[in-house]
Amino acid sequence: MHSQQVTAEPPSNDSVEPLIFDVIIAGCGPTGAMLAAELRLHDVRVLVLEKETEPTSFVRIVGLHIRSLELMAMRGLLDRLLQHGRQRPAAGFFAAIPKPAPKGLDSAYAYLLGIKQPTIERLLEEHATELGAQVRRGCAVAGFEQDDEGVTVELADGEQLRSRYLVGCDGARSTVRKRLGVGFPGEPSRNDTLMGEMKVGVPQEEIAAKVTEISGTHQRFWLRPFGEGVYSVVVPAAGVSDRAEPPTLEDFQQELRTIAGTDFGVHSPRWMSRFGDATRLAERYRVGRVLLAGDAAHIHPPTGGQGLNLGVQDAVNLGWKLAAQIRGWAPETLLDTYHAERHPVAEDVLDNTRAQMELHSPEPGPQAVRRLLTELMDFDEVNRHLIEKITAIGIRYDFGAGPDLLGRRLRDIDVKQGNLYGLLHRGRGLLLDRTERLTLGGWSDRVDYLADPTAALDVPCVLLRPDGHVAWIGDDQQDLDDQLSRWFGKPAD
């Protein structure tokens, strides 16, 4: 993808800053690109700075879980992604325990979409630039200073840019987080795992037999065929290494021989990497005009495939709130709800990945717990709870006392205009009124309205935030007005 040439209006005063934007985003991975697109839905001037000169080249398969698929459907992106991915059952995620998907998961998108990482990064960047976001590659953030009016961002080449806000989506080694001085407590990596895609030199039957023999006690070991002789290879490493240095083919061969007694004749790697089980969470997601999202805010082992999903969901939670702040209608505490809502979600993800990593251990104690949990997952309630946790459809934000649906995301239900998520493409709030009696009044510039007594709901009316979470349930106009003020600020005159 070609980066766009950056142009922007100069500041209205005679200050020395050469450029001014509403938001500068450090990092154009999935989190940064999704955030840029969310901001552009509200005409926020966005510049994305990416230190890499070219997009990701290695062909690693990542998975989009149910909640991320719902968000993509809300923004009209899902059909585009489905053309490039492969659907799989929503099952076997928790510690790779092979249990079937629970029946009747509460989503119209109850599957996993496997998609190549370069492809999803390209599609999300295209989405952002189509909406008007500007991307500059080969530009690394070296530092910044914030004041009451904005943030001055300094690039590695000494250029300075000015914006009202800065968001660090620049990964686990985030320069923005480090310069911000935010603590990143947690545990360092204790175990390394090698992961790659490469060809093999022995028959598939021989590989399958060996994998079946070993995988019962070594959960971090597999060889899975992609076709044309190419396999996904995952094998535990003997020690902890610098993950900035990719492993070699010889590393794979040695570790395979150690675990399996054979290296399977692996050769011709497409890509190779290593990951650890470091688990860390930023103490704060916001300091003044600087915020963190994605891996800059949280890191954890990839077991369960939650990392990319967690970052994209951060972006959708933050985007409309930051846009509201910039557009001038945000209630005073709205931007603070980003940390209040997403920090506990990340804490839960870190905990479930810690638990999964313990269950991957070949030691007798963890293996005994794994066997017990495997039995418990035969109960539908247990299996369902773990799948909803991994896929993020079980999240309930604390919006105060109310029905169980309050604070949860609403599934994509049928409405008279087709489907609910089709009404959320613009990133605005939505009042779905089955009584046909309520009005939006002065909030109609930021909230849409649908009167539909036939909507597939068992409550009178719901107010949805732009991220699809239910902010209010009821049928009283004054109560509705109070919640509109809480989430969408003062009504327009």
N, C-alpha and C positions, 0 to 999 in steps of 0.2 A: 504494500500500500504506500502511496506517495503522501508524505506529510504536506499539510497545507501551509502556504506562506502566511505568516502572522501579520495581521494589520489590526490596529485598534485606534480608537479615538484618543487623543492626548488628554490629560487631565484638564478640567475646566479652569483651574488656576494656572499660575506660571511656575509650578514646581519643576524640579529638575528630572523627575522620573520620566524616562523615555516612553513608557507604555503603561497603561492601566487596564486592569481586568477586574471583574467582580470576583472570580475565583481562579486561582492557579492550583492545578492538581499535579502532584509529583508522582509519576508512574502511570503508564498506559497499559497495564495488565487488565484483566477482566473487571476488577474493582474500580480502577480509575476510569476506564472507558464507560462503564455503566453509570458511574456518578456523573461524568460529563454529560451523558445523554439525558439523565434525569434533570440536571440543571438547565439544559437547553430547552426542555419542554416548557420552561417558565421564562425564556428569553434572557437567561443569565449569561453574561459574557464569560466564556470559559477558555482557558489555555491549559493544555495538558503537556507537561514536560516529561519526556522519556529519555533516559540516559543511553539506551541501546539505539544504535543507528538503524537496525533492521528488526523486524518482528521475530518472535520466537521461531526457530527453524526445526527443532527436534519434534518428532511426531509422537508425542505422548498422548494416550487416550485418557480423558478425564470424564467424570460422570456428573450430569446435572440431576439433582434430586427433585422430588415432587414440588417442594416450595419454590425452588428456582424456576422450574418449568411453569409454574403458575405466574410468577412475576414476568417471565418472558411473554406469556400469553396476554397478560395485562397491558403490555407495551406493544403488542402486535408483532413480536419477534419470533414466536414459537414456530410458525410455519417455515420461516427461513432457516431456523436451526434444524428442524426435522429433516430437511433435505440432505443434511450432511452428517446425520448421526444414526445410531442404531439403538432401537428400543430394547430394553431388557426388563424382566420382572423386578418389582420393588421388593427384593428379598435377599437374604444372605449378607446383609450389610454389617450387622453387629458382630465384630470379631470374626467375620467370615464363617459364622455358624450356619450351616446349610439348612435353613428352614424356609418353607414357602411363604409367599406374601400373604398377609391376612386378607380375608375376603371383605369387600365393601369398604376399602379405605376411603376416607372422606375427601375425595378429589377426583376431578375429571381427568387428571393427568397422573394416574397412579402407576408410574413406571420410572425407570432410570433411562436417561438418554446418554449413551456413550458417544463422545465426540472428540475429535482430535483437538488438542490444546491450541495449536496455531490457528485452526479454523474458528474456534469460538472467540479467540482474541481478535482475529481479523473481522469477524462479523460484528462484534460489539464496537470495535473502533469505527467500522464503516457506519454503523448506526449513529454513533456520536457525531461523526463529521457530516453525515447527511443532515443532521439537525443543526449544524452550524458550529460545533466545537472545533477549536483549532489545536492541532497537534504539532509539536516540534520534537523531532528525534535527534539523538546525539547531544541532548542538553541535560546535564546533571545538576541538581540543586546542591550547592556547596554550603549555603547558609541563608539566614534570613533574620530580619528584625521586625518586630511588630510594634505598633503604637495605637493610639486611640482611633485612628482613621483607617488603618489598613496594615498591610505587610509588604515590606521590601524584600524581594527574593533575589539572592545573588547566585548566579550560575558559575560553573567550574571555570569558565573562560573569563570571568570578571563582569560579565553583563549583568545589569540590574533591571528587574522588572517589578512593577507595582500592582498589587491587587488588594481587594477588600478582605479576602480570606485566602488561606492556604490549607490544602488538605493533603496529608501524606498518605499516598497509596503506593509507597515505594518499597514494599516488601519487608521481609524479616530483618534485614540489616538496615532498616529505614534511617536515612540521614535526617529526615524531618523529626522523627521521634527522638533521636539522639541529641540533635541541636535544641530540641524543645526541653530537654532535661527531664522527660517523663520516665519514671521507673518502669522496668520490664521484668518484674520478678517471676520466678518459676524455677524449673529444674533444667539443668543442662542435659545434653544428650548422653545417654548411657549405652545405647545400642545403635549401630549403623546397619542399614540395609541397602544392598545394591539393587538397582532397578534399571532395566533397559529392554530394548527390542532388537533381536538379532536372529540370524539363521542358525539352524542346527544341522548336525551331520549324522543323526541316527534316526531310525524309523519312529513314527509317532506312537506305535504300540509300546515300544520300549520306554519311551518317555512317560507315557501314561501310567505304566506299571510302576515305575520308579517314583513318580510323584504321589501315587496312591499309597505306596509303602511309607513314604517319608512325611507326607503332609499331616498325618495324624498327630505327630508330636512337634513338628516344625511348621507353625502356622505362617511364618514369614518366608515360606519357600513355595514357589510354583513355577511351572512352565506352561503357558497357555497359548495354543496355536491361533495365529491370525490368518493363516492361509499362505500359500506360496512359500512354505518352508520357514516363515517368520514366526517367532515366538516372543511373547512377553515373558521375561525372565526376572524373577525376584528371588534373592538369596541373602541370608544373613551374612554380615561381614564379621571378621574376627575381632576388629577393634573399632574405635571411634577416630575418624579422620576429619581433615578440613574439607567441609562440603563445598567449598569454593573450588576445590580441585576435583574434576570429574574422574571416575575410576577408569581403568584401562580394561581391555579385553582380557589381559592376563589376570587381573584381579577377579573377574568373573570366573575364569577357568579354575583358578585356585580355590575359590570359595565353593564352587560347585563340586569339585573333587572332595573337599573336606566334608561336605554335607551328604553328597549322594554317591561318592566313590567314583564318579565319572563327570567329565565336563560336557558330555552330550555333543561334543564336536562343535561347540558354538563358534560362529564366525560372522563376519560381515555385519557388524552392529549398525543399526540406524541411529541410535542414540544411547547414551549410558549416563546414569546419574546415581547419586547416593542420597539417602535421607536418613535423618536421625529421629529420635523421639524426644527432642527438646520440647518443653511445654512452658510457654510464657504468655503473660497477659499484661498489657499496658495498664498502669494504675489509673490513668485518666485518658479519655478519648478527646478531650478538648481543653486547651489552655488559651483563653482569649479568642483570638481570631485564627488560631491554628488547630486543626482537627486531624485525627488519625482514623484510618479504615483499612480493612483487609489484613494482610499479613503484617503490616506495620503496627497493628494493634494487638494481634494475637497469632501465636504459632503453636502447632501441635502436630503429632504424627498423622500421616495421611490415612490411617486405618478408618474405614467407614466412608472415606471419600468426601469429607465435609468442608475442606479448606476453601476451595474456590467458591462453593455455595455460600459459605458464611460471609465471605467478602462481598459477593454480589448482593446479598441480602442487607449487609451494612449500607451499601451504596443506595439502595432503594429506600431504606429508612431515613438516611441522612438527606438525600437529594431535595425532596420537597420542603423539608424544614429549613435547610440552608437557603433555598430559593425564596422561601417566605420571609426570612430575615432580610435578604437583599432587596426584595420587592417592597418591603416596608409594612407588611401586614401581619407579621408573626407576633403572636402573644409573647409576653416577656420571657416566659420560661420554655418556649417550644424547643429551641435549639438544645437546651439542656436535657430534653427527653431522649436525645440520641444516645448519650452515654447511659442514662438511666435504664433504657430499654435494651440496648445491645450489649452492654458490658455483662449483665447476668446471662444472656444467651451464650456469649463466648465462654463464660465460666463453666456453663453446663457442657458445652462441647469439649472443653479441655478435660473435664472430669470423665466424660464417657470415653474419650480416647485414651486417657490413663488406664481406665478399666479394661479397655480392649487390648491394650498393649500387655497388661498383666496376663490376660487370657491367651496371648500368643506365646508366652514363655513355655519352653519345653520342660520346665521343672515340675516335679510331682504335685506340689501344692496347687499352683495355678492350673495344671491340667485337671486336677480333681474338681476345682471350681468350675472349669469349663464344661466338664461332663455334667455337673449338676445344673448349670444354666441351660445346657442343651436340653435336658429333661424339662426344665421349667418353661422353656419356649414352646413346648407342645401345648401349653395353655394359651388360648388365643389372646387373652388379655395381656399376657407378658410379651408375646411376640409383637402384638399391635403397639404396645407402649414403646418398645425399643425401635420399631420401624418409624413411628411418628417422631421419636426423638431424633433419629439420624436424619430423617428427611425434612425436619423443621416444621412439620404441619401441626405439631403438638404445642407450639409456642403460644402462650397467653401473656400479653403485656398487662401490667397492673394499672387498670384505668379506674380502680375503685370498685365498690360493691355493685353487684348486678348479676344478670343471668350469665350462665357459663359462656355464651357466645361473645360477651363483651370482652374486648381485648384480643380476641382471636381473629385470624384471617377468615374471610368468608369464601367458601368454595365457589367455583364458577357455575352459577345456577342459570336455569332457563328464565328469560324474561321476554316480554312481547317483542322486543327489538332483536331477539336472537339469543345472545349469551351475555352474561353480566360483564365478563372481562373485556368484551369488545367495547364497552362504554368507558373503559379506564385508560385508553391509549394515550390520552393527553396529560396524564399525570395529575388530574384534579380530583378533589373529593367528589363523592356522589351520595345524594339522598335518594334512597329507594323507598317510595311511599306507597304502600298497599291500600291506605285509607283514601288517597286522593284528596286529602283535606289540608295537608301541610304546605308551607311556603318557605322559600329561601330568603326572600327579602334582599337585604343589602349584601348577602354573601354569594350572590349568583355569579359574580365575577371570578370566583375561585372554587365554587362547588357546583356540580351539575345536578339536575333533578330528573327523576323518572317516576311518574305515577303509573303504577302497574298492579292492579288488584290480583292479577293472575300469577305474579312472581312466585317461584317455588320457595317460599319462606314460611315458617310457622310463627313469625312475630309480625306485628303491624308494620313497622318501619325500621330501617337501619340507616345510620350515617356511616359511610365508609371514608377512611382516610385515603390519600393517594396511594398508599402501599397496600390497600385492600384489607386493613384491619378495621374491625367494627368499633367505632368510637361512641356509638349511642344506639339504644334500642328503646322504642316506645311509640307513643302517638300524641304526646302533649306538645303544643307549639312552644310554650315558654321553656319547657325542659329542653326542647331541641335548640332553641335560641341560645340557651346557656352553654350547651355543648359546642355549638358552632363558634361561639366566642372563645371557648377554651382552646379549640384546635385551629381555628381559622381567623382569629383576631376580631377586631372591631368591624361592624358592617360598613360598607361604603355609604356615603351620604346619598 
